[in-house]
């Protein structure tokens, strides 16, 4: 088992290396010269000397592989380089944003699970009943709504029409609610669809028919089915973390939540590449690690699954 | 049998509605009452009325015309992107599945890497770096979109390869190209096309999301996500500028998602 986990870790590192190379390469090929942009923003006259001096200072004059190597070894030491915008180190910026994003993402995930899990269980066990029909309809609609649209509609109806919330989040609980709703509505929709399908798959198994035939009480059947689906449900949750990360970029930008997503949008506007690269790497590591952990957890819960 | 028939009727109705929607976008030029990008200072932020059924925006442009033309941008970009991903992914999948070998191993590794990352995060970073309007946004999503098609096509090719009739074709001296084109491709078309259909809604959500963030279409080209982003500043005084494109996005995505679900159900019955 430990050997298997170590093997997984090795493949994980390879995945991250390839991704970092791809993103770094893309940044290298990207149009525009960061040095030129920085100088013009600082109001320094652009001529050959100042440009070359700035390029040398920012390390842009060296060959691609050297720059990639230096950047990578920096990342391994926890140094994400300096921002093009203000020369401040990128690492602390990302860390500060990550903390706020974590609060937002975790609350949204929790709310989505609180809503989705019981509904999907009821819906699956009462297949084709009234509740199932309503839950399916709502989850279908939730799944079809882009989160930027949900957030704007919530803003319009709750903030402006009903005056329940402030329009701009202030970092307190009240400010957290709307962004959390916007993220968790489409996520609950996806959770319900996938969890319901998973439980229905379990219900088709022979052991369920057997239990029903022996007259086992419904609540024991429910317990058994849930016990057997829990591993898959963990996988479903882990896979949604990716969508959550992408969604939080949009939501943080709309509600001005000072997370890593808003940071990256600001950096895209400023063409601050080190921050964008750091963002991809940090999110990538988190996502890959969560998914591997869920695989391992799955294996512990159900040793029949391969690791 | 009755179930199958009912599923088929459902598909026909939803597909007809989807077609109607596509026709609205195609004939935007005929249907739109006004020029979608001509600003008019005399009619800034007018509430819906007979002349402007969905009102006007902050530059006095007709919201209905912009929604119709915006549909053209959003739907065309979505279909093009899904089609290219489908074509590229299926081609790669068939070749990898049929020939195997080192190229297959390499490409599937790349696929693993791309699948191992959240699609929207990659799309935002790539579109942000490329800064290339709608094309940039499409590339940024296409980077990861081909993978699901390639995987699906590959696994089907793999299964088909060992069927007796393929073996027979090989012994009959048919060329690889003939076998791939006339035996393998038609047999995997149905599942891969279903996959393409289910991707339309997600792709539209992604593309309009990128445009909303300012990483897609370049103003003043009308596009639903970009229109919503633009109108957000005037939500208190002119909510209709948001409601038009919002309704369009919701209706279109629901329709195509429902069509995808219906076809999936039909294939399962």
HADDOCK unambig.tbl for C-alpha pairs under 7 A between the chains (distance, minus, plus):
assign (segid A and resid 15 and name CA) (segid B and resid 113 and name CA) 5.31 0.50 0.50
assign (segid A and resid 19 and name CA) (segid B and resid 113 and name CA) 6.92 0.50 0.50
assign (segid A and resid 27 and name CA) (segid B and resid 129 and name CA) 6.43 0.50 0.50
assign (segid A and resid 30 and name CA) (segid B and resid 129 and name CA) 6.13 0.50 0.50
assign (segid A and resid 30 and name CA) (segid B and resid 130 and name CA) 5.85 0.50 0.50
assign (segid A and resid 141 and name CA) (segid B and resid 254 and name CA) 6.91 0.50 0.50
assign (segid A and resid 144 and name CA) (segid B and resid 253 and name CA) 5.96 0.50 0.50
assign (segid A and resid 144 and name CA) (segid B and resid 254 and name CA) 5.63 0.50 0.50
assign (segid A and resid 145 and name CA) (segid B and resid 250 and name CA) 6.32 0.50 0.50
assign (segid A and resid 146 and name CA) (segid B and resid 205 and name CA) 5.43 0.50 0.50
assign (segid A and resid 148 and name CA) (segid B and resid 209 and name CA) 6.85 0.50 0.50
assign (segid A and resid 149 and name CA) (segid B and resid 246 and name CA) 6.80 0.50 0.50
assign (segid A and resid 160 and name CA) (segid B and resid 236 and name CA) 6.77 0.50 0.50
assign (segid A and resid 242 and name CA) (segid B and resid 118 and name CA) 4.34 0.50 0.50
assign (segid A and resid 243 and name CA) (segid B and resid 118 and name CA) 6.23 0.50 0.50
assign (segid A and resid 243 and name CA) (segid B and resid 120 and name CA) 6.84 0.50 0.50
assign (segid A and resid 245 and name CA) (segid B and resid 121 and name CA) 6.86 0.50 0.50
assign (segid A and resid 246 and name CA) (segid B and resid 118 and name CA) 6.98 0.50 0.50
assign (segid A and resid 246 and name CA) (segid B and resid 120 and name CA) 4.78 0.50 0.50
assign (segid A and resid 246 and name CA) (segid B and resid 121 and name CA) 4.87 0.50 0.50
assign (segid A and resid 250 and name CA) (segid B and resid 213 and name CA) 6.93 0.50 0.50
assign (segid A and resid 268 and name CA) (segid B and resid 128 and name CA) 5.38 0.50 0.50
assign (segid A and resid 268 and name CA) (segid B and resid 129 and name CA) 6.99 0.50 0.50
assign (segid A and resid 276 and name CA) (segid B and resid 125 and name CA) 6.44 0.50 0.50
assign (segid A and resid 284 and name CA) (segid B and resid 117 and name CA) 5.95 0.50 0.50
assign (segid A and resid 287 and name CA) (segid B and resid 117 and name CA) 6.94 0.50 0.50
assign (segid A and resid 288 and name CA) (segid B and resid 116 and name CA) 6.34 0.50 0.50
